[in-house]
Amino acid sequence: MTYCVALSVDEGLVFLSDTRTNAGVDHISTARKMSVFEQPGDRVLVLLAAGNLSLTQAVLRELSEPPDDPHAETLWSAQTMADAARVVGRAVRDVHQREAHSLQEFSVEFNCSFILGGQIAPRASGDGSPAMPRPRLFMIYSAGNFIEASSVNPYFQIGESKYGKPIIDRVLVPQTPLDEAAKCALISMDSTLRSNLSVGLPLDLLVYQKDTLRVTRFVTITQDNAYYQMIHRTWGERLRQVFGEIPDPDWEDTAEPPRLSMEGETMLFRAPSGAAQDAADARPAQTLAQADKPKARG
């Protein structure tokens, strides 16, 4: 399995991917999930891949090798990021047309998904120098269709996304500084690594600052990376600290046990009346008090 995440903020884009492809007690292998297409001064495109490795690599070959038709649009000739997303979608459909039937005979699902992000310089026109288009981010599905990130949803995840999603939802907004977005992505990845064996180091991190049109910040993060180890250690310690500072539940006596408010539904069943049951009923029930007070210290 894998986990890839890409974040879009006002200052640029952040891409992060793991490299684990198989995870078992005696079979762990790695493969790069991030591919970069760079023509300095003209374009930077970053592609993250998840799913069946043979399929994602087949799509990558479609994108990186010269096309049979010399006039066909490629990632190097696409004039906009939306055009580039269509190029990737077309490559996915080409691989599907070639491979899906054979895979189906072996009960193998056609499973691959991609995140494409980057920026392409505008073409010169007779009206003067056109404005630089903003960096854009797309999610491309197994059918070759795609959606674009927005200010409402400024990030995409593929692979094992559930473990690293909460921190992004709580922290990321379009105004988040680029370095903070990179930190957020690393914490999201660390949370995933902590809970899922099928995601693993090393990691590939690329931070793209808008309008630079070149790769300036890229690192492969291994177990020995000091910053990642600090993230791993500090995030765990601070979570435990904050957890310990939150007050414990505060219980107070109430005349009746809580009842489910939905009419016709029962949540509390009691045994028939008896001496032991009647004595137990004499004790007051308790409910959760909505008290805002510091946690009691022992």
Secondary structure, 3 states (H helix, E strand, C coil): CCEEEEEEECCEEEEEECCEEEECCCCEEECCCEEEEEECCCEEEEEEEEECHHHHHHHHHHHHCCCCCCCCCCCCCCCCHHHHHHHHHHHHHHHHHHHHHHHHHCCCCCCEEEEEEEEECCCCECCECCCCCCCEEEEECCCCCEEECCCCCCEEEEECCCCCHHHHHHHCCCCCCHHHHHHHHHHHHHHHHHHCCCCCCCEEEEEEECCCCCCCEEEEECCCCHHHHHHHHHHHHHHHHHHHHCCCCEEEEECCCCCCCCCCCCCCCCCCCCHHHHHHHCCCEEEEECCCCCCCCC
